[in-house]
Amino acid sequence: MPNPSEESMRYGEIAVDVLTKSLGDRLFSITMFGSRARGDDTEESDIDLLILADLSGMSSLQVIKAVRMKLDAIDISKDLLTITPQEFKSPRFVLRRTIEKEGVVLYEREH
């Protein structure tokens, strides 16, 4: 059951602000997962973010590099997983069940 700390949620809010400005209409959702989402993080824990976005015309590496630079305001280690919604739904995406179970949706674009 997700139970993120207030500190983790503040980091998430910063990420949402930066990513919505950076990716605009390309961004579908941002989900925090891992120890920070579960609430069992330590001082050394990174923040794991699943970023679902339209990556057409861009490589996920380009997106990650751009986003990492802009997320320097979050003074902790970041693990960014940037994929398309179709890739997330794929049976080959092994983290899907874990993220659906323990993830905390920080942002979801209205349809």
N, C-alpha and C positions, 0 to 999 in steps of 0.2 A: 504494500500500500504506500503510495507516495506521501512523503512528509518532509518537504524541503524546509530548510531553515530560512529565517528572514534574510540572512546574508545571501544565501543562494538565490532567493527570489529577487533581491536587489541586483545581483549580477545578471540575472535573467532579464530584468527590466532594461538594463543598459544594453544588453545584446539585442533585444527587440527594437529599441530606439535606433541603434546603429544599423541593424539589418533592414528595417523597413525603409529607412532613408537611402541605404545603399542599393538595395535590390528592387525597391518599388513594386510594380505589378508583377515582377518575376517571382516574388516570394509568396508561397502558399501557407507555410506554417513553420513554427519553431517549437521544438519539444526538448526539454531538459530531461536527461535520463542518467542512469548510473547512481553513484553514491550520493551525489548532491540532491537528486530527485527523491531518493529513498529516505534521506535524512540521516544516513549513517556515515557522512563524510568526516574527514579529519582536516587539520590545517594544511596537509600536503595534497589533498584531493584536488583534481582538476574539475572543470565544468565540462560535461559532455552535452553537446547540442546537436540535435538532428535538424537540419535545415532542408525543407522540401521547397524546391524552386524550379522554375523553368530555366534550364541550362542551355537552351538552343542557341547556337552561335557562340557559346562559351564552354570552356572545359571546366570541370569541377575544380581542378587545380587553380585556374585563374580566379574563380570565385573565392576559394579558400584563402588564397594569398591576399586578395583585396579585403576580404572580411577580417582576416587576422590583423592586418595593419590597422584597420579602423576600430578593432576591439581591444586595442592596447589600453584603453581606459579601464578595462577589467584586469586588475593586477593579480591574476592567478593564471595558472596553466589552463589552456583551452584545448579541447578535442572536438573538432568540428567535422561533422559528417554531412556532406552536402550532396544530395541526390534528388532525382525527380520523383514525383508522386508515383509514377509507373514503376520505377525501380523499387520503391518502398513496398508496393503491393506484390512484387514478384516473390514466388515461393523460394527463390534462391537467396533472398535477403534474410540472412539468419538472425539478425537482431530484431526483426519486426515484432515477434511475440513479446520479447522482453520489454521493448519500448512501449508497446500497447498496454502492457501490464503495469509497469512502474513509471512510465513517462509522465511529465507534467507539461501540458500544452501551455506555452507562454504566449503564443500568437497564432491565430488562424484567420486567414483572409475570408472575408464574407463573400459568398457566392454571387 
